[in-house]
Amino acid sequence: MKKLFVLPLFLIFLSSFAVSQNWFQGSLDDAVAKAKSEDKLVLIDFFSDG
């Protein structure tokens, strides 16, 4: 019974992070400079279809 209650709460918790993301739009150099100033990492996502 606890699993049926915990799973929906977990999914709501995860979805709240997806909605609150602020994606950076700019050059890679700008992203690296901003990450250094905020002491954060830079995530680069690549996609290929082929």
C-alpha positions as CSV (number, residue, x, y, z in Angstrom):
1,M,0.0,0.0,0.0
2,K,2.9,2.4,0.8
3,K,4.3,1.8,-2.7
4,L,1.1,3.0,-4.3
5,F,1.3,6.2,-2.3
6,V,5.0,6.9,-2.7
7,L,5.3,6.3,-6.4
8,P,2.9,9.2,-7.5
9,L,4.6,11.5,-5.0
10,F,8.0,10.6,-6.4
11,L,6.8,11.3,-10.0
12,I,5.4,14.7,-9.0
13,F,8.7,15.5,-7.3
14,L,10.7,14.7,-10.4
15,S,8.4,16.5,-12.7
16,S,8.7,19.7,-10.6
17,F,12.4,19.8,-11.4
18,A,11.8,19.4,-15.1
19,V,9.4,22.4,-15.1
20,S,11.7,24.6,-13.1
21,Q,14.7,24.3,-15.4
22,N,16.1,27.5,-16.8
23,W,18.0,26.5,-20.0
24,F,21.0,28.7,-20.9
25,Q,20.9,30.0,-24.4
26,G,24.2,31.4,-25.7
27,S,27.7,30.3,-26.8
28,L,29.7,27.6,-25.1
29,D,32.3,30.2,-24.0
30,D,29.5,32.2,-22.3
31,A,28.2,29.0,-20.6
32,V,31.6,28.1,-19.3
33,A,32.2,31.6,-18.0
34,K,28.8,31.6,-16.3
35,A,29.4,28.2,-14.8
36,K,32.8,29.3,-13.4
37,S,31.3,32.4,-11.9
38,E,28.6,30.3,-10.2
39,D,31.0,27.4,-9.3
40,K,28.8,24.9,-11.3
41,L,29.4,22.3,-14.0
42,V,28.4,22.6,-17.7
43,L,26.2,19.8,-19.1
44,I,26.4,19.4,-22.9
45,D,23.8,17.2,-24.4
46,F,24.3,15.7,-27.9
47,F,21.7,14.0,-30.0
48,S,22.1,12.1,-33.3
49,D,19.5,10.4,-35.4
50,G,21.3,8.2,-37.9
